[in-house]
Amino acid sequence: MAEAKFDIRPKRGEATRLRLIEAAVGALVELGYASTTTVEVVRRAGVSRGAMLHHFPTRADLLLATAEHIMASQSAFRRSLLRDVERGEKRFFAITDASWAVMQRPEAVALTEMMLGARGDAELSERFATLMRLSMKQREAGSGEVADDIGYADARLVAAMVRLHTAAMRGLMIDRDYWGDADRAIEDAYELLVWYKQAAMRRLADPAFARSIELGHERPLRPGRARLRSIGAKSNNHR
């Protein structure tokens, strides 16, 4: 039997590492990616540069650790919102609200800053992209399990829906940064996204329709406006 391994790092070191990560999150939210320098993070954390280099030898190491911390925090928060929601259809639809709540936290702004900034950072781009792909796969797998509970097992379509929702919500939060919290159109757009998920899943419950939009083959037929109104009315009756 393998010997159990224990983390024996001093608690002071753990606290310093967390202070640096939290300082990086704050800088990303308030100043943006380009201005989140190691000098700024050290100043905010109130530690020495040597202490930072002990934990994070490079800026890329610091930002990657910050991204990992944010993703773990988001996952824990999402699970806490869904923990008491009944399994099945209620939980499947509640995932949307939970994800929207996650997107409105400051950490989501910091992660978006890194997503956009890392594209032009040769040291960070590939490592960050790998981390983002892993996070998305985990979310897709979790949503797939919930979809299985309601008898819907098309993993590819569920993954596409997760990707679409995540991108749409992230885009709405970027818009909010420009237009401000008072812009009712942001909330209206989110409500439309919720309606879309309800309408789409009820439509996909029809096996014939589901087969007609099998991904990788023909582009699905687009329902006319009258049909969309019909779907919307049915969806509202189930809310």
Secondary structure, DSSP 4 states (H G I P E B T S, - for coil): -PPP------HHHHHHHHHHHHHHHHHHHHH-TTT--HHHHHHHHT--HHHHHHH-SSHHHHHHHHHHHHHHHHHHHHHHHHTTSPTTHHHHHHHHHHHHHHHTSHHHHHHHHHHHHHTT-TTTHHHHHHHHHHHHHHHHHHHHHHHHHTT---HHHHHHHHHHHHHHHHHHHHHHHHH-TT-HHHHHHHHHHHHHHHHHHHHHTSHHHHHHT-TTSSPPPPP-HHHHHHHHHHHHHT-
